[in-house]
Amino acid sequence: MKIKQLKILSLLFLISFISVGCFEDLDDNPVSTRDLNNFVWKGLNTYYLYKDDVPNLANDRFTESEYDSYLNSFSSPEGLFESLIYQRQTIDRFSWITDNYIELQQQLNGTTYNNGMEFGLVRFSSTSSDVFGYVRYVLPNTDAESKGLKRGDIFHAVNGVSLNVNNYRDLLRPNNYTINLAIYNDNGTTETDDDSIEPTNQSINLTKSPYTENPIFIKQVLEVANQNVGYLMYNGFTRDFDNQLNDAFGYFQSQNIQNLVLDLRYNSGGSVNTAILLSSMITGQFTGQVFNTNQWNSEIQSQLNPGSLVNNFVNNDDGTSLNSLSLGKLYVLTSKSTASASELVINCLNPYIEVVQIGTSTTGKYQASITLYDSPDFRGININPIHTYAMQPLVLKTANSIGNTDYNDGLYPTIQAKERYGNLGVLGDPDETLLSLALQQIMDGGRMSMQPLNSTEVIGDSKDFTLTKNRMYID
């Protein structure tokens, strides 16, 4: 007898939020590994984008007895989950499983344990294992702000232990740690071969606490060549802040801006719906036209109405009119930390307006995910009360209106440039490296220039320590 595939009850759904108080004591009713593995297999068998490419997810792969033996051969749900991921290093770099979906739900609302230090992690070259951190920005009303930490600060060690590619995750994960500061010495040259990190005797102890980040970090208007230029540093596609995002564009409207610089260099993604809203605010002249199309696995794709596979530009958010700028050109600042919903905005605006991308290539995540719970239909209601496991598998990939997708290596910049770690500058200041390049383009009327890139390699950032990094999810 073959295993019968679960009926797909709902494909596009809102995540339901569950309170901790509704759970029994998990120790009183322990769940078996076999039952957890059953949840993993059935969820991936139903929804996984790359199901067709994974033989062990085929509907007719096992008889009942074979299925039981297969599930029991894995000692943990994480082990089974990883065994079913398609080409982990190249194609599916982003699916994951968690044993604490309550924390995930909090982070989807923008709340994380955070000390306020948003940082990048860098090593000088592929031959070096040494790592240093640099502060990208400091969140307001946090421990980092109260301790005087600022953008551009450098740290080379944590708790007195020098950072390297093997230990930085463990050192920076705890809720409390001490960073050991250093100075970045570029020796007055643009080359990096002679750069060095020089430790100081200064250190700062930092403590994380629950924090809800407003993704609208900076909004301002600059006057450049007798034009009003809007600058928006936007650090996360968080649904709870869509009204504030619309208000920011109302401000730009009131200031009659002629150009917009959208800073997504530290934005690792979020809600697809918010990406559509942001793109519709930037434009406004394409309401009803195709923003993007979605492609699920072949089984789901065949059961969906073709109209449900298309997202269009909009002119309102649940009845609230959008403040749209009707721009025909956009300047976007990017880095390797620019991912998922950020890339969706760039890719899907490209067929309609001129997008001048300044910085480095992006992450390369064109797939979206949903949260699967251990419930009859994998939704966030009637969840199995004896564990808190959930999965976040890739379930669809996005393409723009002319079919561009599969950008595994990221979206490449029009103008190539990197931040200078020894002189990061002040975010929003016209002289800051990437913003100054955008403003120069506006003043020069689009004349292209390329900046020399240093050889240092960004290997991670502070969002690596959250569950929602590089996440593009369906609302």
Secondary structure, DSSP 8 states (H G I E B T S, - for coil): -B--------SS-------GGG---GGGS---HHHHHHHHHHHHHHH-TTGGG-GGG-TTS-BHHHHHHHHHT-SSHHHHHHHT-SSTTTT----EEES-HHHHHHHHTTEEEE-SEEEEEEES-TT--B-EEEEEEE-TTSHHHHTT--TT-EEEEETTEE-BTTTHHHHHSSSEEEEEEEEEE-TTSS-STT-EEEEEEEEEEEE-EEEE--SEEEEEEEEETTEEEEEEEE--B-GGGHHHHHHHHHHHHHTT-SEEEEE-TT---EEHHHHHHHHHHH--TTTTSEEEEEE--HHHHHHS-GGGGEEE--SEETTEE------SEEEEEE-TT--THHHHHHHHHTTTSEEEEEES------EEE--EESSTTSSSSS--TT---EEE-EEEEEEETT-----TT----SEE----TT----TT-TTSHHHHHHHHHHHHTS--------S-EEEEEGGGGSTTTT-EE--
